[in-house]
Amino acid sequence: MDRFVILSGCSGGGKSKLLGALKRRGHQVIEEPGRRIVIEELESGGSALPWVDGPAFARRAIAVSLADREKAIALPGIVFFDRGLIDAASALEHMKGEPALAPLGQLHRYNRHVFLTPPWPEIYVSDGERRHDFTAAVAEYDRLSTAYPALGYEVHVLPKIGIEERADFIYSILDFE
């Protein structure tokens, strides 16, 4: 869907803060499925966590991403997604070799412009929900920077600048006024 725009890339690269800036500018936003799943699993004592059962986590992220897309159809205007279906399908395919990326990625399209946060060690932090190290974050970025173009998306690496300037960069690509 042309009005669904993906923010993806390296963990800890500033996606969530950028999403907040876009929300303050009046856009609809969908928060990262992975973080929501981790919070729910930690609260319930579940095991669909990336560091416990990665494939279960990825499958759940696919389901949440599909539900997010359905809900977003009713939202007006441009909708920005912090990660989503392609990220989850890429993770599952990487971990299990299951061919999830191409079928899901072709069936459920987003805006052709995808914005990736590059590895940025100066701002990367792990926390209770992001337990992997910077090396794992970079490996994920490398997979995603290959996956999106393979599905026909035009990838734009966000410059390492302030949040508002990053939002302006997105506006310049999407031809916002």
Residue pairs with C-beta under 8 A, 6 or more apart in sequence:
1 69
1 72
1 73
1 109
1 110
1 111
2 111
2 112
3 77
3 78
3 79
3 111
4 69
4 72
4 79
4 81
4 110
4 111
5 78
5 79
5 80
5 81
5 110
5 111
5 113
5 114
5 115
5 170
5 174
6 80
6 81
6 83
6 84
6 86
6 110
6 111
6 114
6 115
6 148
6 153
7 15
7 18
7 19
7 80
7 81
7 82
7 83
7 115
7 117
8 15
8 83
8 84
8 86
8 87
8 114
8 115
8 116
8 117
8 144
8 148
9 15
9 115
9 116
9 117
9 118
9 141
9 144
9 145
9 157
9 158
10 116
10 117
10 118
10 119
10 120
10 124
10 137
10 138
10 140
10 141
11 124
11 130
11 132
11 136
11 137
11 140
11 141
12 120
12 123
12 124
12 125
12 126
12 130
12 134
12 137
13 117
13 118
13 119
13 120
13 123
13 124
13 137
13 141
13 158
14 117
14 120
14 123
14 158
14 163
14 166
15 32
15 82
15 83
15 117
16 31
16 32
16 35
16 82
17 163
18 117
18 158
18 163
18 166
18 167
18 170
19 29
19 31
19 80
19 82
20 29
20 163
21 163
21 164
21 166
21 167
22 29
22 80
22 167
22 170
23 29
23 80
25 167
27 77
27 78
27 79
27 80
28 72
28 75
28 76
28 77
28 78
28 79
28 80
29 79
29 80
29 81
29 82
30 68
30 71
30 72
30 79
30 80
30 81
30 82
30 84
31 82
32 82
32 83
33 61
33 64
33 65
33 68
33 83
33 84
33 88
34 50
34 57
34 61
34 83
34 87
34 88
35 129
35 130
36 64
37 48
37 57
37 60
37 61
37 64
38 49
38 50
38 57
38 129
39 129
40 46
41 47
41 48
41 49
41 57
42 49
42 128
42 129
47 53
47 56
48 56
48 57
48 59
48 60
49 57
50 57
50 131
50 132
51 131
51 132
54 91
54 95
55 92
55 95
55 96
57 91
58 88
58 89
58 91
58 92
58 95
58 96
59 92
61 87
61 88
61 91
62 85
62 88
62 89
62 92
62 100
62 104
64 88
65 83
65 84
65 85
65 87
65 88
66 85
66 108
68 81
68 84
69 84
69 85
69 108
72 79
72 81
78 174
81 110
84 110
85 104
85 105
85 108
86 101
86 104
86 105
86 110
86 144
86 147
86 148
86 151
87 144
89 100
89 101
89 104
89 105
90 100
90 101
90 143
90 144
90 147
91 140
91 143
92 98
92 100
93 99
93 100
93 101
94 143
101 147
101 150
101 151
102 151
105 147
105 151
106 151
110 153
111 174
112 152
112 153
112 154
113 153
113 154
113 156
113 173
113 174
114 148
114 153
114 154
114 155
114 156
115 155
115 156
115 158
115 170
115 173
116 141
116 144
116 145
116 148
116 155
116 156
116 157
116 158
117 158
118 141
118 157
118 158
118 160
119 134
119 137
119 138
119 141
120 160
121 134
124 134
124 137
126 132
126 133
145 155
145 157
148 155
149 155
156 169
156 170
156 173
158 166
158 169
158 170
159 165
159 166
159 169
161 169
170 176
